[in-house]
Structure formats: structure tokens, C-alpha cells
Amino acid sequence: MSRLGNLGARLYRGEVGYDFVAKRRIWYGVSILITITAIVGLAVRGLNMGIEFKGGAVFTTPKAEVSVSQAQEVAEEASGHPAIVQELGTGGMRIQVSELDTAQADKVQTQLAEEFGVDRDRINAELVGPSWGEQIANKAWTGLGVFMFLVVIYLAIAFEWRMAVAALIALIHDITITVGVYALVGFEVTPGTVIGLLTILGYSLYDTVVVFDSLKEGSKDITKQTRWTYSDVANRSINSTLVRSINTTVVALLPVAGLLFIGGGVLGAGMLNDISLSLFVGLAAGAYSSIFIATPLVADLKEREPQMKALKKRVLAKRAAAAAKGETEPGSEDADHDGDGPADDDAAPAAAGAVVGQRGRGRGRPSGRRR
């Protein structure tokens, strides 16, 4: 078995673990800082909306001995508006000019044909009206709202409302960061961007639901024992699925990175830039939020319940009594803790929680593996 596979197996069995939940205030602070940066970038720089949303024309030229600066100068002189020129992998160019009507587009097409030394018909021109972009935007917002509503309803039924709320906050977190990155880097927002944003919602939920499923199973009959708090169970659920989440995220990011850095950067395909950036940032943010945001939020909300408060009080009292007697907390001999210890009293030691959430039952272990 590979070293990573061995680590994943040890994490799943609870032999090692990292106390994510105990350090949740650090993760919350990091997320708030990133989110504020994204919002400030969005407010200051704004989004660079493509011509699909502003209206204008797109001209695609054949390969010719014309530089990007020359093509841009010709397009701007003929139209009177700023032009965006991208080199294509075929050797041609893609020239975008916003806010053009039909007459202006014809003039630009003619001037480009003369500059490139080709027939006018070889300059492909596509005219886009702003009303079409407005319809796309409205449908995207409608789709996003319907999606989030259905997700909340499903998670509330399949799990519980606290998990639904935590997943919704994680989704908003991921979308805000992705949109903020678009504002900061200045990439154009096109229909491809909208597709990418809607796609990352599913990826973001995937890892979150996997952890929630493990948490739901591990917290059954949790109030009937006095070894582990709900935070312990939540931490065990994150650790047991950690390597799986990392593997799926890396495998998903590699082809997207190829689209972004090779397809968009080397080949100069504009649409690949639009969709791949949103996917790349969204996938990374989704993996982060499922581990550091969603599950710790569930633990925070859950431990406000009277039953969980009482359980936590009993567990901490038992641990304090055991520590006073110099005894080892039951279950801690099974764990190989990293030694960091809890950040505060809100979370129990990872060693004690590391054996929670296993399938099956053993003697004296409410959710443990039979020895």
C-alpha cells in the first residue's frame, strides 16, 4: 500500500487524526478574511462583463502576418470603442468590440479584411445584443436560487436543518470567493463563466455530503455514552474522509488546470479561460469549505442543543476526574495523536474522538470496531 493510502487507512481507523474542529476559529477567521478581500475586489474593480452581457461584436480572423497591436489599433479606429484581441491556437485572432451596431460592425469587418489582406467574407463577424446577455443573467440567477432551495430542502430531509444551513453557508462562501477572484484578475465574465459557477456547486456539495453522511452515522445514540462530545464525532468524520476528499479534489483540479494554463494560456482559447478559472477556484474553495467550514459549523450549531450541552458537560467532567486520578481517558490508547491538543474547551482531544464513527459496535464502545 502506498504511503498516502496507508495514511488514509490509519485516518479512517482513528489511529491518527488532526483536530480540525478545535481550531475552527482559525479557519473561520481565514475564510472571513478571504471573503472580505473578494468582496472588496468586487466593489472596487467590478466584474469585466463580456460582450454577451454588454452587447457588441466578435470578429474571428484567419492566420496572417498581423500583430495583436496592429489588429487592436485597426479595430479601435474603425469602431471608436476599445477592443480586446486574443491570439488563437490556429494562428488567427479573436477581436471583441463592445457596444457596436450593425453598421459599425460592417465597417470594422471591412477594415480588418483590408489589414489582414483577405476577402471580407473570411472575417467572421458575430453581433450580440445586450438583451440576450440580460436573459442569460436572469436565467442564471433563477437557476442558482432554485438549486440552493432544493439543496437546503434535500439536506434538511436527508440529514437535518443544521447541516442544510452549514452547506448553504459553504456554498455562498465558495461562490463569493470565485466571483471575487474574477474581479481581481480581470477575466471576462461570459456564459462560460456562468456554466462554471453552476458546475462548482455540485462539486462543493459532494465532499460536504460525504462528511455529513459519516457524521450522521457516527453520532447515532451519542447521548447514551460519556466518552465523546459531538465535536469529537465531527472531527473523526472529517479525518476519516480527509484523504478521499483530497484525492477527488486533486484528480478534478488536474484536468481543469490543464484547461486553464495550457488551453487558455498557451493556446489562447478565450472560452476555456472563462470556464476553467471558475472551475479551478471553485473546486479549491469547495474542498476547503467542506473540511474547514461546513462540518465545524454543524458542530457549533449542534452543541447549542440542551442535550449536547449536557453530554459535553458529562464528558468533560469524566475526563477531569480521570485526569485527577492520573488515569488514561478510555479510547485514547488507540489513537496516535499529533500532540497539538485542543485549542479550547469547546472541543475534546482528537485522541478521544479519533475512534468515534466506526461501523459496527464493540463492547463498551458505542460506535467502535469490535476487537
Buried (B, 14 or more C-beta within 10 A) or exposed (E): EEEEEEBBEBBBBBBBBBBBBBBBEEBBEEBEEBBEBBBEBBEEBEBBBBBBBBBBBBBBBBEBEBEEEBBBBBBBEBBEBEBBBBBBEEEBBBBBBBBBEEEBBBBBBEBBBEBBEBEEEBBEBEBBEBEEBBEBBEEBEEBBEEBBEEBBEBBBEEBBEBBBBBBBBBBEBBBBBBBBBBBBEEBBBBBBBBBBBBBBBEBBBBBBBBBBBBBBBBBEEBBEBBBBBBBBBBBBBBBBBBBBBBEBBEEBBEEBBBBBEEBBEEEBBBBBBBBBBBBBBBBBBBBBBBBBBBBBBBBBBBBEEEEBEEBBEBBBEBBEEBEEEEEEBBBBEBBBBEEEEBBEEBBBBBBBBBBBBBEEEEEEBBBBBEE
